[in-house]
Amino acid sequence: MRRSIAFLLGGMTVATASTIAAPAQCESKDSSAELALVLCDKGTGQAALKAAGQAACKGKTVCNAWIWEDASKMPAKAPASDKDLPKTATGAARAVWIQDSQSLIELRKAP
């Protein structure tokens, strides 16, 4: 699963943390067994994105937390896996937290 996300999204920034607390500017919207949907305010910093992903995946070994800044571009319900996310939603995401590798992938639109 992690390999397919890296292929779809490109480069990866690795991050680790000692605390798991959801930042005030982010909210977990829905989750399934292996996927979480998170909404953060526009311009939220990398540390807060990481903390939001960790909080959304807390207690799960395998979990990817997809993070958006625009609620209208994210799915209302979390599908079972990444491959079931609509391409329009993944293209509009800001970042993805990969729980098993403790990695944050920030997504940037190509010029």
N, C-alpha and C positions, 0 to 999 in steps of 0.2 A: 504494500500500500504506500509506504513512504517513498519508494522508488518511483511510483507512478506520479505522485505529487511533484517530486523534484523534476521529473521529465516535463510535466505540464507547465510548471511555474518557473523553472530556471534555478538560479543561484540560491544558496541557503546561508543564513546567518545563524550560527550556533549560539545558544544562550542557556545559562543555568541560573537557578535561584534557590535560596534557602527558605523563602516564605511563600505561602500560597494564600493570597488575599485578593479578592476582586477589587480593582480600582473603582472609584466613584464614577468615572466617566465611561464605564463599560457595564453591560448587562448581558447575562446569559439568557438567550431567548428560548431555546429548545435543545434537546439532546436525544440521541439514540444510544445503543450499546457502544458504538465506536465513533460517534461523531457529535460535535457540539456546534451550535450556532450562536455567535456572540455579536453584539452591536456595541460599537464604541463611538464616542464623539469624534468628529472630524479633527485631524491633527493630533490625535493621541500619540504620545511618545512610545518608543520601543519597549521600555521597561513596563509601562502600563499594559501594552498589548500582550507581552509575555505573561504578566501576572493574571490578566483576564483569561488567557488560554489555560494556564495552570489551574485556576479556580474552576473553570468550566469542565476540565477533565479530572478534577480531584477524585482520587480513589480508583481510577481506571488505569490499567497498564497500557492498553491499546486505545488511543483516542486522538482524533484530530479535531482541533477547535478552529473553525473557519470564522474569520473576523471581518465584519463590514462596517463602513461608516455611514451607509445610507440604508435605512430599513426597507425602502421600497425595492431594493435590488437583491435582498436576501430571501431565501425560501421561508415560508411560514412554519414548516415542519422539518425536522432533521430526518433525512433519509438514513437507511441502514449503513451506507458506505459512501466514500468520496465519489466513486464512479456513478452514483445515482444523483449527484448534484447536477442541476442544469448548467450547461456551459455558460449561459448568460450570467448566472450567479457566481460561478468561480471566476469569471473574467472581471467581475465587479468587486471581488473581495479585496480587502486591504492586506490581510496576512493570514497565515495558517500556523497554529501551534501544533507541533508533533510531540505528543506526550512521551512515547517510548524512547525517543532520542533526546528529549528536552531541547528541541530546536524550534526556533521561530523563523519562518520564511516570510519575508516582507515582499509583497507583490508591487511591481511598478509597471506602469503601462509603457510600452515601447513608443519612442517618438515617431 
